[in-house]
Amino acid sequence: MVGTSKRLPAIQRLVEIKTVAEQLHFKISTLLLHGGKVGEAVTWFRQHNGSYRRLVGTPEAVFLHWEWMSRQFLVFGELLDKSSAAITNISSLALGTADKPLSEWESRPAYYYQLAAHYLKEKRACLELALSMSETGNEMDNGAESVVPSAYVGQFARLLEQGDEFAMQSLTDEEYIRFAVVEGKRFQDSYEIIALLKKSYESYSNLKVQRMGSFCGFQIGKEYYMAGEFNNAKQLFDDIASLYRREGWVTLLWEVLGYLRECARKYGTVKELIEYSLEMAALPVSSGTDTQMKYRENGPAGPASLARREEIHKDVFGLVIGESGLSSVERNDDLKITLDNPLHLEIDLVSPLRLVLLASVAFHEQKIKPSAPTLITLSLLSQLPLTVEIDQLEVQFNQSNCNFIIMNAQRPPLAATADDKQGHRVESSSSLTLSTNKWLRLTYDVKSDQSGKLECTSVIAKMGPHFTICCRAESPASMEDLPLFKFEDRVETSPTKDPALAFTGQKAIQIEEPDPQVDLNLGASGPALVGERFIVPVTVSSVGHAVYSGELKINLVDVRGGSLFSPRETEAYSLDSHHVELVGISVPEGKDETQLDTDEINKIQKSFGLFSVPFLKCGESWSCKLEIKWHRPKPVMLYVSLGYSPYSFESTAQKVNVHKSLQIEGKTAIVISHRFMLPFRQDPLLLSRIKAVADSDLPASLPRNETCILLVSAKNSAEVPLKLLGMTLQEDNEDTGRPCSVRHEGEDLLEPALLVPGEEFKKIFTVISEDDSSKLTIGTACVTWTRDSGSKAASVLTKQTLPDVNVESPPLVVSLDCPPYAILGDPFTYLVKIRNQTQLLQEVKFSLADAQSFVLSGSHNDTVFVLPKSEHILSYKLVPLASGVQQMPRFTVTAVRYSAGFQPSIAAYTIFIFPSKPHFKGAAVGTGG
């Protein structure tokens, strides 16, 4: 087809052939991709590209060929991008043939966008060459105004106006070339190249292919740089440089840093210019790289070689010392470092400038006493190609009074360092010269008067009057290698001469606290009791130091590791959210409280206290009392710390601390319990007890309008004797009143009752329900007590709310009536009374069991009917056959209506049998006289 057509000139004929082939290829590729045949479409594109790639044409029309090639890759990439959304896994397709298999990248749109940009750059280069060899621009523009596309695909003609009609005139190859050059000038190829590379970059990024994506990003940055958009270029170059640093691609990093260096130069940013230049000069580029770089395009930094590194090194230090300057393109002036424009660089643990300067600091000891000197080794390492002379080093610590300056004895002192020396120790070194990959080791002594952690934070190197580098100090034991030098052939040396110090050396040391010469005593004894204010005497005695600005810190900590605070409290006796709290700190009477400092250091919280201690001379003592209250039994650790200064100038003096601790066991003093008792030998039928489920936690039940006994007991559960001052029942709501009548039997305590550990005090109350409510609120049992310590102590009130009880009307009440005692062989009457308290007729079944100690007469089993509001009496005669405490025959009653049977308690059947008639002597009643 190419060789047979003679209708058009050679150049235009080739353009027509390629245009027709492009149209056919587009349709075929579209059909294949729509059918999901990605492999066949890629194979077809490979054939199409191979057929026309070598049809370049004449030299003056080469740019047309590269433009056509770029368009082929762009169109196929867009078709593949749109159709790949419907294909889940392209990599699983069988691509290509057995002879020429296709790579996975040929099925990715990013591959075609990248090559489209590549061919468009070839077109731009050839077009620029054609423009430089062509006629003047005005003549070319005038000749191309009347050229329009022809009616045939891929052809162009000149449009001629002949009167009212228009005619088409064929073009010669020379005219067509002039037209194509003019059309090429109208388009800005750089922005089209950037757009194509961005598509490829985004596609690679979505595929998580960082290396190919960074290559496309680097090409975008170069296009921005060539277009003069240095801000956009710098942003891309910075991201790419970070990846190349991590990957260790030194040669590629060199080229990227060269562009960043030029961007900084053009915008006049001195700091960035120096940083990029120093990093380039410190890269591990050897002289053998020169031959490798001759066969590839070099960036603005030139070839990556040792000679080029040395040139950059000289330029940078000529600028920082002030011997030379660099010109700025944008600002149109020289870049210099002056007094008004100083330069300060920061090098941290992740900075790429660790290649330039690396500082290792190691203390020779791990722990020292205050004011005791210790040795410290400072080691510096640089990878710059030439030697570096440092004018001054400043070693900084977290304690500024330990900072010191090292001066270079071979260099004249700088005029700007006069203020730097004020307040700092100045040392001198015979040489502060850094050679390539050789440690500069300096050893000096350091001492500190302040306890705690002493850490070397940074080392500041001063080179020239206005240039400093602050390098973060690193410990030899934890210092990481330089990432770009991991695979380089270099001699590795230790930062210290001592191998053990190189493996274990740290940049920090612990300064111990000075030995205190003040005694701190905690005088508490015995356990604390819940509810009382427990007193802990604290005594401060000066035995060698005077006490200035003393502070007493008190902390309460749970022994078991929990919290002293409870967000919810279920115990009735604990009314505070804190289980244990510090109530107060008191000074004994007679002490002069005016000696204390301001009220700002007298703070009391729930579990923390801060209290000031007055000035004490040597030999004096001071005491106070801590008042701690327990709301529930809990062991607590009491920590008391005394911080003081042995000198009067407290602003600069080091605090001395004394620590004491004491474990205090909090225990319950009084345990309150209660129980209800019904009248003796009288048992009501309570239906709630019969219907209750076994093991159910139901409140107690009492019969309505019956006198019941409430027995409240208080037991001493502490390990010390207690004095019980009183016991009362308090109404919970005094406004509404108590729905029952409660009164205590007997008299109140006239004197305190002494309770030894384990002893129990009991008090009897009678309870009679007086209304028709089903619930009865008894109230709160209140017990007032104090320690039996011999001295007057504050009383403590322990409360416990008694649970509510149910009140119900029993339908039947069974009473047993018999004499209080009997005589062996003498018969006595045994009555069983069944009282019906309802308005219904009650059918009752009863049974009486035999007893071995008695002979009885009467009905053993029967059924009786008890009339409403009446009483039925069963009478028996019993003859005792044995003496002593005996059990009478047991009586069982079953209420048929309620299907409930019940019998009195065992105590109701107990009676004492005398062997003969007893003779009691009555007590004389009367008045003496």
Buried (B, 14 or more C-beta within 10 A) or exposed (E): EEEEEEEBBEBBBBBBBBBBBBEEBBEBBBEBBEEEBBBBBBBBBBEBBEEBEEEBBEEBBBBBBBBBBBBBBBBBBBBBBEBBEEBEEBEEBEBBEEEEEBEEBBBBBBBBBBBBBBBBBBBBEBBEBBBEEBEEEEEBEEBBEEBEEBEEEBBBBBEEEEEEEEEBEBBEBEBBBBBBBBEBBEEEBBEBBBBBBBBBBBBBBEEEBBEBBBBBBBBBBBBBBEBEBBEBBBBBBBBBBBBBBEBBBBBBBBBBBBBBBBBBBBBBBBEBBBBBBBBBBBBBBBEEBBEEBEEEEBBEBBBBBBEBBBBBBBBBBEBBBBEBBBEBEEEEEEBBBEEEEBBEBEBEEEBBBBBBBBBBBBBBEEEBBBEEEBEBBBBBBBBBBBEBBBBBBBBBBEBEEBBBBBBBEEBEBBEBBEEBBEEBBEBEBEEBBBEBBBBBBBEBEBBBBBBBEBBBBBBBBBBBBBBBBBBBBBBBBEBEEBBBBEEBEEEEEBBBEBEEBBEEBBBBBBBEBBEBBBBBEBEBEBBBBBBBBBBBBBEBBBEEBBBBBBBBBBBBBBEEEEEBBBEEBEEEBBEBBBBBBBBEBEBEEEBEEEEBBEEEBEEBEBBEBBBBBBBBEEEEBBBBBBBBBBBBBBBBBBBBBBBBBBEEEEEEBBBBBBEBEBEBBBBBBBBBEBEBEBBEBBBBBBBBBEEEEEEEEEEBBBBBEBEBBBEBBBBBBBEBBBBBBBBBBEBEEEEEEBBBEBEBEEEEBEEBBEBEEEBEBEBEBBBBBBEEEEEBBBBBBBBBBBBBEEEEBEBBEBBBBBEBBBBBBBBBBBBBEBEEEBBBEEBBEBEBBBBBBBEEEBEBBBBBBEBEBBEBEBEEEEEBEBEEEEEBEBEBEBBBBEBEEBBBBBBBBBBEEBEBBBBBEEEBBEBEBBEEEEEEEEEEEEEEE
